Amino acid sequence: MSVPIRPDEKPEREYGGRLRKLSFEPGTLAVHQKPRFTIEELKAALFSATYSNPKTVTVKLPQGGTVQVAITRAEPRYEVDKTGEHPSDSPVIFHEYPDWYLEGWVVDGTATPSAQGLRVRMIAYSCGESPELDDMYAQVIPTYECSEGDVFAVSVSDD
């Protein structure tokens, strides 16, 4: 189940298509938030989880729902920083620590062989000078295809 944009919400339009380039689906909300997990917790969720005892990370979804997500995919994304007056002529610099593209399943006990559970995608940003994560977008992966439109984002509080 995806979460469509509701007319009474005031999401921000994500200009430039940055989230679309990162595989976020248009027409549904991406939640901008502070990560509620550390790199060590992410490693545990990815490498120390078992089927009967999943290690999870905490993620807030649209409409304020906080869920536990079992990570099934983690890809490092090294941010390129072009410096100088004319970026096209500048040397390319890669930040020391990567950002992370993540996917996983919501662990809530309702998924069965005949009923698919919610899948979540995230992009978690490191601060560049440390491996720790300081910013993130999360989105429920829609169960339908939608290739048109913008990605919208809402911010949630840190409570």
HUPE-V214751 format. One record per backbone hydrogen bond with DSSP energy under -0.5 kcal/mol. CO is the residue of the C=O (numbers start at 1). NH is the residue of the N-H. If there is no record, write none. Layout:
co: {CO/CO}
nh: {NH/NH}
//
This chain:
co: {2/3/6/12/13/14/15/17/18/19/20/25/27/28/30/30/31/32/33/38/39/40/41/42/43/44/53/57/58/59/61/62/65/65/67/68/69/69/70/73/75/77/77/79/80/81/81/85/86/86/87/91/93/99/100/100/101/102/103/103/104/105/106/112/115/118/119/120/121/122/123/124/125/125/128/128/130/132/135/136/137/138/139/140/146/150/151/152/153/154}
nh: {4/29/9/153/15/17/18/21/22/24/23/28/5/152/32/154/138/156/136/42/43/44/45/46/47/48/50/69/36/67/64/65/61/67/59/107/57/71/105/103/101/79/99/95/82/83/93/87/89/90/90/83/81/77/102/124/75/122/72/73/120/70/108/115/112/106/141/104/139/102/137/100/134/135/96/97/128/127/125/33/123/31/121/142/26/27/14/30/12/32}
//
